[in-house]
Every structure is written in C-alpha cells, then in structure tokens.
Amino acid sequence: MQQLNIEEARIIFKILSEIIKDERKKQKKSQRLLADEFGIQRSLLNRIEKGDSEPRLVSIFTICEALNVKPFEIFKKLDEKLPEGFSLIEK
C-alpha cells in the first residue's frame, strides 16, 4: 500500500512559500499592502510565505490573482525547483 510522505509534502510547501514571497518582493509589495489591497488576511499570507501553513488551493489562487500571476506559472516554477525524482508517494 502506498502512503503519502509528509516530509516530502513539506518540501512542496517550503518551495511554494519561497516562490510566492519572491514574486511579491519582485513587485515591491509588502505583505500589508497586498493584504489590504485584495482583502487577504495578512496572517495567512505570512504563514504561507514562512511555510508554516499548508495553503488551500483557493488561497493560492487568490494570492496569484492579487499578484497578477497565473497559478500555472507558480506551479511550473514549483515543479522546476523540486528535486529530481521527487515523489510524494512512498513505494
């Protein structure tokens, strides 16, 4: 039986958090500005950027929309940064 590897899942969240944070900084927006402009909870944005939170898909899409970035672009960067042979499923 295959099982989800929690440690591997954390790698995804860490890389995703770095990508979101980098995109926000590239646009020269503070967490506060982004949160205030688009009604995103700053605490949620902070937890996601620190990798402390397992973001819901809707949260990722909302943040992407606020950053004017297509979600597939974020996921493509994520895929490119994952280690070679990365798998969430233990065999």
PyMOL Python script that loads the backbone (N, CA, C, O; Angstrom):
from pymol import cmd

cmd.read_pdbstr("""\
ATOM      1  N   MET A   1       0.840  -1.179   0.000  1.00  0.00           N
ATOM      2  CA  MET A   1       0.000   0.000   0.000  1.00  0.00           C
ATOM      3  C   MET A   1       0.889   1.247   0.000  1.00  0.00           C
ATOM      4  O   MET A   1       1.883   1.312   0.723  1.00  0.00           O
ATOM      5  N   GLN A   2       0.523   2.214  -0.805  1.00  0.00           N
ATOM      6  CA  GLN A   2       1.296   3.451  -0.898  1.00  0.00           C
ATOM      7  C   GLN A   2       0.789   4.453   0.132  1.00  0.00           C
ATOM      8  O   GLN A   2      -0.407   4.528   0.413  1.00  0.00           O
ATOM      9  N   GLN A   3       1.733   5.227   0.694  1.00  0.00           N
ATOM     10  CA  GLN A   3       1.364   6.215   1.687  1.00  0.00           C
ATOM     11  C   GLN A   3       1.968   7.562   1.313  1.00  0.00           C
ATOM     12  O   GLN A   3       3.027   7.640   0.690  1.00  0.00           O
ATOM     13  N   LEU A   4       1.277   8.606   1.705  1.00  0.00           N
ATOM     14  CA  LEU A   4       1.770   9.959   1.499  1.00  0.00           C
ATOM     15  C   LEU A   4       2.946  10.213   2.425  1.00  0.00           C
ATOM     16  O   LEU A   4       2.874   9.914   3.617  1.00  0.00           O
ATOM     17  N   ASN A   5       4.016  10.756   1.895  1.00  0.00           N
ATOM     18  CA  ASN A   5       5.196  11.086   2.681  1.00  0.00           C
ATOM     19  C   ASN A   5       5.075  12.538   3.144  1.00  0.00           C
ATOM     20  O   ASN A   5       5.203  13.460   2.339  1.00  0.00           O
ATOM     21  N   ILE A   6       4.828  12.742   4.437  1.00  0.00           N
ATOM     22  CA  ILE A   6       4.602  14.070   4.992  1.00  0.00           C
ATOM     23  C   ILE A   6       5.838  14.954   4.853  1.00  0.00           C
ATOM     24  O   ILE A   6       5.713  16.142   4.554  1.00  0.00           O
ATOM     25  N   GLU A   7       7.006  14.404   5.060  1.00  0.00           N
ATOM     26  CA  GLU A   7       8.241  15.193   4.931  1.00  0.00           C
ATOM     27  C   GLU A   7       8.410  15.710   3.506  1.00  0.00           C
ATOM     28  O   GLU A   7       8.847  16.843   3.305  1.00  0.00           O
ATOM     29  N   GLU A   8       8.071  14.900   2.532  1.00  0.00           N
ATOM     30  CA  GLU A   8       8.153  15.322   1.135  1.00  0.00           C
ATOM     31  C   GLU A   8       7.129  16.422   0.851  1.00  0.00           C
ATOM     32  O   GLU A   8       7.401  17.344   0.082  1.00  0.00           O
ATOM     33  N   ALA A   9       5.959  16.324   1.468  1.00  0.00           N
ATOM     34  CA  ALA A   9       4.931  17.351   1.288  1.00  0.00           C
ATOM     35  C   ALA A   9       5.433  18.689   1.812  1.00  0.00           C
ATOM     36  O   ALA A   9       5.140  19.733   1.229  1.00  0.00           O
ATOM     37  N   ARG A  10       6.185  18.667   2.906  1.00  0.00           N
ATOM     38  CA  ARG A  10       6.732  19.907   3.466  1.00  0.00           C
ATOM     39  C   ARG A  10       7.700  20.577   2.496  1.00  0.00           C
ATOM     40  O   ARG A  10       7.802  21.803   2.468  1.00  0.00           O
ATOM     41  N   ILE A  11       8.398  19.791   1.714  1.00  0.00           N
ATOM     42  CA  ILE A  11       9.301  20.351   0.698  1.00  0.00           C
ATOM     43  C   ILE A  11       8.496  21.190  -0.292  1.00  0.00           C
ATOM     44  O   ILE A  11       8.919  22.278  -0.682  1.00  0.00           O
ATOM     45  N   ILE A  12       7.347  20.684  -0.691  1.00  0.00           N
ATOM     46  CA  ILE A  12       6.484  21.423  -1.622  1.00  0.00           C
ATOM     47  C   ILE A  12       6.078  22.761  -1.012  1.00  0.00           C
ATOM     48  O   ILE A  12       6.167  23.796  -1.673  1.00  0.00           O
ATOM     49  N   PHE A  13       5.636  22.749   0.243  1.00  0.00           N
ATOM     50  CA  PHE A  13       5.180  23.981   0.877  1.00  0.00           C
ATOM     51  C   PHE A  13       6.314  24.978   1.051  1.00  0.00           C
ATOM     52  O   PHE A  13       6.109  26.183   0.910  1.00  0.00           O
ATOM     53  N   LYS A  14       7.505  24.486   1.355  1.00  0.00           N
ATOM     54  CA  LYS A  14       8.651  25.381   1.511  1.00  0.00           C
ATOM     55  C   LYS A  14       9.003  26.051   0.187  1.00  0.00           C
ATOM     56  O   LYS A  14       9.220  27.261   0.143  1.00  0.00           O
ATOM     57  N   ILE A  15       9.058  25.287  -0.867  1.00  0.00           N
ATOM     58  CA  ILE A  15       9.382  25.853  -2.178  1.00  0.00           C
ATOM     59  C   ILE A  15       8.281  26.805  -2.627  1.00  0.00           C
ATOM     60  O   ILE A  15       8.566  27.888  -3.138  1.00  0.00           O
ATOM     61  N   LEU A  16       7.028  26.408  -2.440  1.00  0.00           N
ATOM     62  CA  LEU A  16       5.901  27.266  -2.810  1.00  0.00           C
ATOM     63  C   LEU A  16       5.957  28.583  -2.051  1.00  0.00           C
ATOM     64  O   LEU A  16       5.703  29.642  -2.624  1.00  0.00           O
ATOM     65  N   SER A  17       6.284  28.525  -0.781  1.00  0.00           N
ATOM     66  CA  SER A  17       6.353  29.747   0.033  1.00  0.00           C
ATOM     67  C   SER A  17       7.433  30.686  -0.503  1.00  0.00           C
ATOM     68  O   SER A  17       7.234  31.899  -0.557  1.00  0.00           O
ATOM     69  N   GLU A  18       8.577  30.121  -0.898  1.00  0.00           N
ATOM     70  CA  GLU A  18       9.662  30.936  -1.441  1.00  0.00           C
ATOM     71  C   GLU A  18       9.259  31.594  -2.764  1.00  0.00           C
ATOM     72  O   GLU A  18       9.589  32.754  -3.010  1.00  0.00           O
ATOM     73  N   ILE A  19       8.556  30.859  -3.601  1.00  0.00           N
ATOM     74  CA  ILE A  19       8.127  31.389  -4.900  1.00  0.00           C
ATOM     75  C   ILE A  19       7.156  32.551  -4.703  1.00  0.00           C
ATOM     76  O   ILE A  19       7.294  33.592  -5.345  1.00  0.00           O
ATOM     77  N   ILE A  20       6.184  32.379  -3.823  1.00  0.00           N
ATOM     78  CA  ILE A  20       5.201  33.434  -3.569  1.00  0.00           C
ATOM     79  C   ILE A  20       5.883  34.668  -2.985  1.00  0.00           C
ATOM     80  O   ILE A  20       5.618  35.791  -3.414  1.00  0.00           O
ATOM     81  N   LYS A  21       6.745  34.460  -2.023  1.00  0.00           N
ATOM     82  CA  LYS A  21       7.457  35.575  -1.397  1.00  0.00           C
ATOM     83  C   LYS A  21       8.333  36.304  -2.415  1.00  0.00           C
ATOM     84  O   LYS A  21       8.352  37.535  -2.451  1.00  0.00           O
ATOM     85  N   ASP A  22       9.053  35.554  -3.235  1.00  0.00           N
ATOM     86  CA  ASP A  22       9.911  36.161  -4.266  1.00  0.00           C
ATOM     87  C   ASP A  22       9.087  36.984  -5.252  1.00  0.00           C
ATOM     88  O   ASP A  22       9.492  38.079  -5.643  1.00  0.00           O
ATOM     89  N   GLU A  23       7.939  36.459  -5.651  1.00  0.00           N
ATOM     90  CA  GLU A  23       7.081  37.179  -6.604  1.00  0.00           C
ATOM     91  C   GLU A  23       6.567  38.465  -5.980  1.00  0.00           C
ATOM     92  O   GLU A  23       6.544  39.504  -6.639  1.00  0.00           O
ATOM     93  N   ARG A  24       6.159  38.413  -4.733  1.00  0.00           N
ATOM     94  CA  ARG A  24       5.668  39.613  -4.049  1.00  0.00           C
ATOM     95  C   ARG A  24       6.769  40.660  -3.938  1.00  0.00           C
ATOM     96  O   ARG A  24       6.537  41.842  -4.194  1.00  0.00           O
ATOM     97  N   LYS A  25       7.952  40.231  -3.561  1.00  0.00           N
ATOM     98  CA  LYS A  25       9.078  41.164  -3.423  1.00  0.00           C
ATOM     99  C   LYS A  25       9.497  41.727  -4.780  1.00  0.00           C
ATOM    100  O   LYS A  25       9.871  42.896  -4.878  1.00  0.00           O
ATOM    101  N   LYS A  26       9.437  40.907  -5.819  1.00  0.00           N
ATOM    102  CA  LYS A  26       9.780  41.373  -7.162  1.00  0.00           C
ATOM    103  C   LYS A  26       8.855  42.517  -7.575  1.00  0.00           C
ATOM    104  O   LYS A  26       9.260  43.430  -8.295  1.00  0.00           O
ATOM    105  N   GLN A  27       7.622  42.454  -7.113  1.00  0.00           N
ATOM    106  CA  GLN A  27       6.646  43.506  -7.418  1.00  0.00           C
ATOM    107  C   GLN A  27       6.710  44.656  -6.419  1.00  0.00           C
ATOM    108  O   GLN A  27       5.919  45.597  -6.486  1.00  0.00           O
ATOM    109  N   LYS A  28       7.663  44.565  -5.491  1.00  0.00           N
ATOM    110  CA  LYS A  28       7.875  45.621  -4.487  1.00  0.00           C
ATOM    111  C   LYS A  28       6.611  45.910  -3.669  1.00  0.00           C
ATOM    112  O   LYS A  28       6.264  47.061  -3.407  1.00  0.00           O
ATOM    113  N   LYS A  29       5.942  44.831  -3.279  1.00  0.00           N
ATOM    114  CA  LYS A  29       4.749  44.957  -2.448  1.00  0.00           C
ATOM    115  C   LYS A  29       5.029  44.335  -1.090  1.00  0.00           C
ATOM    116  O   LYS A  29       5.603  43.250  -0.999  1.00  0.00           O
ATOM    117  N   SER A  30       4.626  45.018  -0.052  1.00  0.00           N
ATOM    118  CA  SER A  30       4.736  44.453   1.294  1.00  0.00           C
ATOM    119  C   SER A  30       3.568  43.492   1.513  1.00  0.00           C
ATOM    120  O   SER A  30       2.573  43.522   0.789  1.00  0.00           O
ATOM    121  N   GLN A  31       3.712  42.653   2.514  1.00  0.00           N
ATOM    122  CA  GLN A  31       2.593  41.771   2.868  1.00  0.00           C
ATOM    123  C   GLN A  31       1.372  42.604   3.228  1.00  0.00           C
ATOM    124  O   GLN A  31       0.248  42.283   2.841  1.00  0.00           O
ATOM    125  N   ARG A  32       1.606  43.674   3.970  1.00  0.00           N
ATOM    126  CA  ARG A  32       0.494  44.530   4.413  1.00  0.00           C
ATOM    127  C   ARG A  32      -0.235  45.147   3.214  1.00  0.00           C
ATOM    128  O   ARG A  32      -1.465  45.150   3.165  1.00  0.00           O
ATOM    129  N   LEU A  33       0.528  45.666   2.252  1.00  0.00           N
ATOM    130  CA  LEU A  33      -0.081  46.277   1.069  1.00  0.00           C
ATOM    131  C   LEU A  33      -0.894  45.258   0.285  1.00  0.00           C
ATOM    132  O   LEU A  33      -2.035  45.522  -0.094  1.00  0.00           O
ATOM    133  N   LEU A  34      -0.307  44.099   0.045  1.00  0.00           N
ATOM    134  CA  LEU A  34      -1.002  43.058  -0.707  1.00  0.00           C
ATOM    135  C   LEU A  34      -2.272  42.624   0.020  1.00  0.00           C
ATOM    136  O   LEU A  34      -3.328  42.462  -0.593  1.00  0.00           O
ATOM    137  N   ALA A  35      -2.157  42.442   1.306  1.00  0.00           N
ATOM    138  CA  ALA A  35      -3.311  42.015   2.097  1.00  0.00           C
ATOM    139  C   ALA A  35      -4.410  43.078   2.088  1.00  0.00           C
ATOM    140  O   ALA A  35      -5.585  42.762   1.898  1.00  0.00           O
ATOM    141  N   ASP A  36      -4.025  44.334   2.294  1.00  0.00           N
ATOM    142  CA  ASP A  36      -5.016  45.421   2.336  1.00  0.00           C
ATOM    143  C   ASP A  36      -5.674  45.650   0.983  1.00  0.00           C
ATOM    144  O   ASP A  36      -6.883  45.866   0.910  1.00  0.00           O
ATOM    145  N   GLU A  37      -4.890  45.605  -0.085  1.00  0.00           N
ATOM    146  CA  GLU A  37      -5.434  45.866  -1.431  1.00  0.00           C
ATOM    147  C   GLU A  37      -6.442  44.817  -1.868  1.00  0.00           C
ATOM    148  O   GLU A  37      -7.411  45.128  -2.560  1.00  0.00           O
ATOM    149  N   PHE A  38      -6.210  43.558  -1.456  1.00  0.00           N
ATOM    150  CA  PHE A  38      -7.010  42.471  -2.012  1.00  0.00           C
ATOM    151  C   PHE A  38      -7.803  41.684  -0.979  1.00  0.00           C
ATOM    152  O   PHE A  38      -8.357  40.628  -1.283  1.00  0.00           O
ATOM    153  N   GLY A  39      -7.857  42.207   0.252  1.00  0.00           N
ATOM    154  CA  GLY A  39      -8.670  41.554   1.271  1.00  0.00           C
ATOM    155  C   GLY A  39      -8.169  40.177   1.685  1.00  0.00           C
ATOM    156  O   GLY A  39      -8.954  39.304   2.053  1.00  0.00           O
ATOM    157  N   ILE A  40      -6.865  39.993   1.621  1.00  0.00           N
ATOM    158  CA  ILE A  40      -6.264  38.740   2.059  1.00  0.00           C
ATOM    159  C   ILE A  40      -5.823  38.929   3.508  1.00  0.00           C
ATOM    160  O   ILE A  40      -5.286  39.979   3.861  1.00  0.00           O
ATOM    161  N   GLN A  41      -6.043  37.941   4.332  1.00  0.00           N
ATOM    162  CA  GLN A  41      -5.579  38.046   5.716  1.00  0.00           C
ATOM    163  C   GLN A  41      -4.052  38.072   5.722  1.00  0.00           C
ATOM    164  O   GLN A  41      -3.399  37.172   5.193  1.00  0.00           O
ATOM    165  N   ARG A  42      -3.505  39.108   6.323  1.00  0.00           N
ATOM    166  CA  ARG A  42      -2.047  39.241   6.370  1.00  0.00           C
ATOM    167  C   ARG A  42      -1.425  38.072   7.120  1.00  0.00           C
ATOM    168  O   ARG A  42      -0.357  37.590   6.742  1.00  0.00           O
ATOM    169  N   SER A  43      -2.077  37.616   8.169  1.00  0.00           N
ATOM    170  CA  SER A  43      -1.548  36.486   8.942  1.00  0.00           C
ATOM    171  C   SER A  43      -1.480  35.226   8.086  1.00  0.00           C
ATOM    172  O   SER A  43      -0.537  34.444   8.210  1.00  0.00           O
ATOM    173  N   LEU A  44      -2.470  35.023   7.219  1.00  0.00           N
ATOM    174  CA  LEU A  44      -2.456  33.873   6.312  1.00  0.00           C
ATOM    175  C   LEU A  44      -1.295  33.999   5.326  1.00  0.00           C
ATOM    176  O   LEU A  44      -0.549  33.044   5.112  1.00  0.00           O
ATOM    177  N   LEU A  45      -1.152  35.168   4.736  1.00  0.00           N
ATOM    178  CA  LEU A  45      -0.066  35.407   3.787  1.00  0.00           C
ATOM    179  C   LEU A  45       1.286  35.183   4.462  1.00  0.00           C
ATOM    180  O   LEU A  45       2.185  34.579   3.876  1.00  0.00           O
ATOM    181  N   ASN A  46       1.424  35.665   5.681  1.00  0.00           N
ATOM    182  CA  ASN A  46       2.661  35.491   6.430  1.00  0.00           C
ATOM    183  C   ASN A  46       2.950  34.008   6.691  1.00  0.00           C
ATOM    184  O   ASN A  46       4.080  33.557   6.502  1.00  0.00           O
ATOM    185  N   ARG A  47       1.944  33.255   7.122  1.00  0.00           N
ATOM    186  CA  ARG A  47       2.136  31.821   7.393  1.00  0.00           C
ATOM    187  C   ARG A  47       2.498  31.067   6.121  1.00  0.00           C
ATOM    188  O   ARG A  47       3.341  30.171   6.150  1.00  0.00           O
ATOM    189  N   ILE A  48       1.869  31.423   5.006  1.00  0.00           N
ATOM    190  CA  ILE A  48       2.172  30.758   3.739  1.00  0.00           C
ATOM    191  C   ILE A  48       3.598  31.072   3.312  1.00  0.00           C
ATOM    192  O   ILE A  48       4.334  30.175   2.901  1.00  0.00           O
ATOM    193  N   GLU A  49       3.994  32.339   3.404  1.00  0.00           N
ATOM    194  CA  GLU A  49       5.345  32.729   2.991  1.00  0.00           C
ATOM    195  C   GLU A  49       6.421  32.130   3.887  1.00  0.00           C
ATOM    196  O   GLU A  49       7.549  31.925   3.439  1.00  0.00           O
ATOM    197  N   LYS A  50       6.095  31.850   5.133  1.00  0.00           N
ATOM    198  CA  LYS A  50       7.059  31.228   6.039  1.00  0.00           C
ATOM    199  C   LYS A  50       7.058  29.712   5.902  1.00  0.00           C
ATOM    200  O   LYS A  50       7.913  29.032   6.470  1.00  0.00           O
ATOM    201  N   GLY A  51       6.102  29.185   5.152  1.00  0.00           N
ATOM    202  CA  GLY A  51       5.996  27.742   5.000  1.00  0.00           C
ATOM    203  C   GLY A  51       5.392  27.072   6.223  1.00  0.00           C
ATOM    204  O   GLY A  51       5.510  25.858   6.392  1.00  0.00           O
ATOM    205  N   ASP A  52       4.741  27.864   7.081  1.00  0.00           N
ATOM    206  CA  ASP A  52       4.148  27.339   8.308  1.00  0.00           C
ATOM    207  C   ASP A  52       2.733  26.814   8.103  1.00  0.00           C
ATOM    208  O   ASP A  52       2.139  26.232   9.011  1.00  0.00           O
ATOM    209  N   SER A  53       2.209  27.020   6.924  1.00  0.00           N
ATOM    210  CA  SER A  53       0.818  26.674   6.685  1.00  0.00           C
ATOM    211  C   SER A  53       0.706  25.847   5.407  1.00  0.00           C
ATOM    212  O   SER A  53       1.404  26.089   4.422  1.00  0.00           O
ATOM    213  N   GLU A  54      -0.178  24.878   5.452  1.00  0.00           N
ATOM    214  CA  GLU A  54      -0.489  24.116   4.243  1.00  0.00           C
ATOM    215  C   GLU A  54      -1.626  24.873   3.545  1.00  0.00           C
ATOM    216  O   GLU A  54      -2.788  24.743   3.927  1.00  0.00           O
ATOM    217  N   PRO A  55      -1.288  25.656   2.530  1.00  0.00           N
ATOM    218  CA  PRO A  55      -2.305  26.531   1.941  1.00  0.00           C
ATOM    219  C   PRO A  55      -3.370  25.759   1.173  1.00  0.00           C
ATOM    220  O   PRO A  55      -3.091  24.759   0.512  1.00  0.00           O
ATOM    221  N   ARG A  56      -4.580  26.250   1.283  1.00  0.00           N
ATOM    222  CA  ARG A  56      -5.670  25.700   0.485  1.00  0.00           C
ATOM    223  C   ARG A  56      -5.492  26.171  -0.947  1.00  0.00           C
ATOM    224  O   ARG A  56      -4.910  27.228  -1.193  1.00  0.00           O
ATOM    225  N   LEU A  57      -5.979  25.407  -1.863  1.00  0.00           N
ATOM    226  CA  LEU A  57      -5.871  25.745  -3.278  1.00  0.00           C
ATOM    227  C   LEU A  57      -6.496  27.106  -3.563  1.00  0.00           C
ATOM    228  O   LEU A  57      -5.963  27.884  -4.354  1.00  0.00           O
ATOM    229  N   VAL A  58      -7.616  27.392  -2.923  1.00  0.00           N
ATOM    230  CA  VAL A  58      -8.293  28.677  -3.110  1.00  0.00           C
ATOM    231  C   VAL A  58      -7.396  29.828  -2.644  1.00  0.00           C
ATOM    232  O   VAL A  58      -7.373  30.889  -3.268  1.00  0.00           O
ATOM    233  N   SER A  59      -6.660  29.619  -1.553  1.00  0.00           N
ATOM    234  CA  SER A  59      -5.743  30.650  -1.063  1.00  0.00           C
ATOM    235  C   SER A  59      -4.625  30.912  -2.069  1.00  0.00           C
ATOM    236  O   SER A  59      -4.253  32.061  -2.308  1.00  0.00           O
ATOM    237  N   ILE A  60      -4.102  29.857  -2.646  1.00  0.00           N
ATOM    238  CA  ILE A  60      -3.044  30.012  -3.653  1.00  0.00           C
ATOM    239  C   ILE A  60      -3.579  30.784  -4.861  1.00  0.00           C
ATOM    240  O   ILE A  60      -2.911  31.687  -5.363  1.00  0.00           O
ATOM    241  N   PHE A  61      -4.765  30.436  -5.325  1.00  0.00           N
ATOM    242  CA  PHE A  61      -5.356  31.131  -6.466  1.00  0.00           C
ATOM    243  C   PHE A  61      -5.621  32.602  -6.134  1.00  0.00           C
ATOM    244  O   PHE A  61      -5.417  33.470  -6.983  1.00  0.00           O
ATOM    245  N   THR A  62      -6.068  32.887  -4.922  1.00  0.00           N
ATOM    246  CA  THR A  62      -6.326  34.266  -4.507  1.00  0.00           C
ATOM    247  C   THR A  62      -5.036  35.075  -4.496  1.00  0.00           C
ATOM    248  O   THR A  62      -5.000  36.200  -4.994  1.00  0.00           O
ATOM    249  N   ILE A  63      -3.991  34.511  -3.935  1.00  0.00           N
ATOM    250  CA  ILE A  63      -2.698  35.199  -3.887  1.00  0.00           C
ATOM    251  C   ILE A  63      -2.158  35.406  -5.299  1.00  0.00           C
ATOM    252  O   ILE A  63      -1.622  36.471  -5.606  1.00  0.00           O
ATOM    253  N   CYS A  64      -2.292  34.407  -6.153  1.00  0.00           N
ATOM    254  CA  CYS A  64      -1.858  34.546  -7.550  1.00  0.00           C
ATOM    255  C   CYS A  64      -2.613  35.678  -8.239  1.00  0.00           C
ATOM    256  O   CYS A  64      -2.020  36.484  -8.957  1.00  0.00           O
ATOM    257  N   GLU A  65      -3.907  35.733  -8.019  1.00  0.00           N
ATOM    258  CA  GLU A  65      -4.706  36.797  -8.623  1.00  0.00           C
ATOM    259  C   GLU A  65      -4.255  38.164  -8.114  1.00  0.00           C
ATOM    260  O   GLU A  65      -4.143  39.114  -8.889  1.00  0.00           O
ATOM    261  N   ALA A  66      -3.998  38.259  -6.816  1.00  0.00           N
ATOM    262  CA  ALA A  66      -3.540  39.525  -6.230  1.00  0.00           C
ATOM    263  C   ALA A  66      -2.188  39.941  -6.797  1.00  0.00           C
ATOM    264  O   ALA A  66      -1.913  41.130  -6.956  1.00  0.00           O
ATOM    265  N   LEU A  67      -1.351  38.961  -7.099  1.00  0.00           N
ATOM    266  CA  LEU A  67      -0.028  39.247  -7.674  1.00  0.00           C
ATOM    267  C   LEU A  67      -0.068  39.354  -9.202  1.00  0.00           C
ATOM    268  O   LEU A  67       0.947  39.624  -9.844  1.00  0.00           O
ATOM    269  N   ASN A  68      -1.254  39.139  -9.767  1.00  0.00           N
ATOM    270  CA  ASN A  68      -1.429  39.177 -11.216  1.00  0.00           C
ATOM    271  C   ASN A  68      -0.517  38.154 -11.913  1.00  0.00           C
ATOM    272  O   ASN A  68       0.125  38.441 -12.923  1.00  0.00           O
ATOM    273  N   VAL A  69      -0.490  36.957 -11.330  1.00  0.00           N
ATOM    274  CA  VAL A  69       0.291  35.848 -11.854  1.00  0.00           C
ATOM    275  C   VAL A  69      -0.652  34.666 -12.036  1.00  0.00           C
ATOM    276  O   VAL A  69      -1.477  34.385 -11.166  1.00  0.00           O
ATOM    277  N   LYS A  70      -0.533  33.989 -13.140  1.00  0.00           N
ATOM    278  CA  LYS A  70      -1.364  32.807 -13.374  1.00  0.00           C
ATOM    279  C   LYS A  70      -0.895  31.671 -12.457  1.00  0.00           C
ATOM    280  O   LYS A  70       0.308  31.450 -12.318  1.00  0.00           O
ATOM    281  N   PRO A  71      -1.828  30.957 -11.837  1.00  0.00           N
ATOM    282  CA  PRO A  71      -1.426  29.850 -10.956  1.00  0.00           C
ATOM    283  C   PRO A  71      -0.507  28.842 -11.640  1.00  0.00           C
ATOM    284  O   PRO A  71       0.403  28.307 -11.007  1.00  0.00           O
ATOM    285  N   PHE A  72      -0.734  28.578 -12.924  1.00  0.00           N
ATOM    286  CA  PHE A  72       0.123  27.598 -13.598  1.00  0.00           C
ATOM    287  C   PHE A  72       1.573  28.068 -13.626  1.00  0.00           C
ATOM    288  O   PHE A  72       2.486  27.241 -13.644  1.00  0.00           O
ATOM    289  N   GLU A  73       1.802  29.382 -13.630  1.00  0.00           N
ATOM    290  CA  GLU A  73       3.174  29.891 -13.611  1.00  0.00           C
ATOM    291  C   GLU A  73       3.854  29.567 -12.281  1.00  0.00           C
ATOM    292  O   GLU A  73       5.027  29.197 -12.242  1.00  0.00           O
ATOM    293  N   ILE A  74       3.105  29.713 -11.204  1.00  0.00           N
ATOM    294  CA  ILE A  74       3.631  29.387  -9.875  1.00  0.00           C
ATOM    295  C   ILE A  74       3.915  27.889  -9.780  1.00  0.00           C
ATOM    296  O   ILE A  74       4.968  27.481  -9.289  1.00  0.00           O
ATOM    297  N   PHE A  75       2.973  27.074 -10.251  1.00  0.00           N
ATOM    298  CA  PHE A  75       3.157  25.628 -10.185  1.00  0.00           C
ATOM    299  C   PHE A  75       4.273  25.151 -11.116  1.00  0.00           C
ATOM    300  O   PHE A  75       4.954  24.170 -10.816  1.00  0.00           O
ATOM    301  N   LYS A  76       4.460  25.834 -12.232  1.00  0.00           N
ATOM    302  CA  LYS A  76       5.567  25.480 -13.138  1.00  0.00           C
ATOM    303  C   LYS A  76       6.903  25.753 -12.447  1.00  0.00           C
ATOM    304  O   LYS A  76       7.816  24.929 -12.510  1.00  0.00           O
ATOM    305  N   LYS A  77       7.017  26.909 -11.788  1.00  0.00           N
ATOM    306  CA  LYS A  77       8.245  27.216 -11.044  1.00  0.00           C
ATOM    307  C   LYS A  77       8.461  26.193  -9.935  1.00  0.00           C
ATOM    308  O   LYS A  77       9.585  25.747  -9.703  1.00  0.00           O
ATOM    309  N   LEU A  78       7.391  25.827  -9.259  1.00  0.00           N
ATOM    310  CA  LEU A  78       7.471  24.821  -8.206  1.00  0.00           C
ATOM    311  C   LEU A  78       7.998  23.510  -8.766  1.00  0.00           C
ATOM    312  O   LEU A  78       8.903  22.906  -8.191  1.00  0.00           O
ATOM    313  N   ASP A  79       7.445  23.074  -9.869  1.00  0.00           N
ATOM    314  CA  ASP A  79       7.865  21.820 -10.492  1.00  0.00           C
ATOM    315  C   ASP A  79       9.347  21.867 -10.881  1.00  0.00           C
ATOM    316  O   ASP A  79      10.070  20.885 -10.713  1.00  0.00           O
ATOM    317  N   GLU A  80       9.787  23.006 -11.399  1.00  0.00           N
ATOM    318  CA  GLU A  80      11.184  23.152 -11.823  1.00  0.00           C
ATOM    319  C   GLU A  80      12.146  23.125 -10.633  1.00  0.00           C
ATOM    320  O   GLU A  80      13.300  22.725 -10.786  1.00  0.00           O
ATOM    321  N   LYS A  81      11.686  23.545  -9.451  1.00  0.00           N
ATOM    322  CA  LYS A  81      12.557  23.623  -8.277  1.00  0.00           C
ATOM    323  C   LYS A  81      12.549  22.346  -7.437  1.00  0.00           C
ATOM    324  O   LYS A  81      13.386  22.193  -6.547  1.00  0.00           O
ATOM    325  N   LEU A  82      11.626  21.439  -7.703  1.00  0.00           N
ATOM    326  CA  LEU A  82      11.593  20.193  -6.945  1.00  0.00           C
ATOM    327  C   LEU A  82      12.823  19.353  -7.284  1.00  0.00           C
ATOM    328  O   LEU A  82      13.296  19.372  -8.420  1.00  0.00           O
ATOM    329  N   PRO A  83      13.334  18.627  -6.312  1.00  0.00           N
ATOM    330  CA  PRO A  83      14.493  17.769  -6.582  1.00  0.00           C
ATOM    331  C   PRO A  83      14.162  16.719  -7.645  1.00  0.00           C
ATOM    332  O   PRO A  83      13.016  16.286  -7.769  1.00  0.00           O
ATOM    333  N   GLU A  84      15.156  16.330  -8.388  1.00  0.00           N
ATOM    334  CA  GLU A  84      14.956  15.310  -9.424  1.00  0.00           C
ATOM    335  C   GLU A  84      14.473  14.017  -8.776  1.00  0.00           C
ATOM    336  O   GLU A  84      14.988  13.597  -7.740  1.00  0.00           O
ATOM    337  N   GLY A  85      13.490  13.400  -9.394  1.00  0.00           N
ATOM    338  CA  GLY A  85      12.939  12.156  -8.883  1.00  0.00           C
ATOM    339  C   GLY A  85      11.996  12.335  -7.700  1.00  0.00           C
ATOM    340  O   GLY A  85      11.624  11.362  -7.045  1.00  0.00           O
ATOM    341  N   PHE A  86      11.613  13.571  -7.431  1.00  0.00           N
ATOM    342  CA  PHE A  86      10.733  13.870  -6.302  1.00  0.00           C
ATOM    343  C   PHE A  86       9.423  13.104  -6.423  1.00  0.00           C
ATOM    344  O   PHE A  86       8.842  13.015  -7.504  1.00  0.00           O
ATOM    345  N   SER A  87       8.968  12.555  -5.310  1.00  0.00           N
ATOM    346  CA  SER A  87       7.690  11.836  -5.276  1.00  0.00           C
ATOM    347  C   SER A  87       7.075  11.984  -3.887  1.00  0.00           C
ATOM    348  O   SER A  87       7.781  11.928  -2.880  1.00  0.00           O
ATOM    349  N   LEU A  88       5.789  12.167  -3.838  1.00  0.00           N
ATOM    350  CA  LEU A  88       5.073  12.227  -2.564  1.00  0.00           C
ATOM    351  C   LEU A  88       4.682  10.842  -2.069  1.00  0.00           C
ATOM    352  O   LEU A  88       4.341  10.671  -0.899  1.00  0.00           O
ATOM    353  N   ILE A  89       4.728   9.874  -2.940  1.00  0.00           N
ATOM    354  CA  ILE A  89       4.250   8.536  -2.607  1.00  0.00           C
ATOM    355  C   ILE A  89       5.424   7.620  -2.287  1.00  0.00           C
ATOM    356  O   ILE A  89       6.330   7.428  -3.098  1.00  0.00           O
ATOM    357  N   GLU A  90       5.383   7.066  -1.088  1.00  0.00           N
ATOM    358  CA  GLU A  90       6.395   6.071  -0.709  1.00  0.00           C
ATOM    359  C   GLU A  90       5.998   4.744  -1.329  1.00  0.00           C
ATOM    360  O   GLU A  90       4.838   4.336  -1.274  1.00  0.00           O
ATOM    361  N   LYS A  91       6.961   4.091  -1.908  1.00  0.00           N
ATOM    362  CA  LYS A  91       6.654   2.814  -2.559  1.00  0.00           C
ATOM    363  C   LYS A  91       7.273   1.656  -1.801  1.00  0.00           C
ATOM    364  O   LYS A  91       7.119   0.502  -2.202  1.00  0.00           O
TER     365      LYS A  91
END
""", "prot")
cmd.dss("prot")
cmd.show_as("cartoon", "prot")
cmd.util.cbc("prot")
cmd.orient("prot")
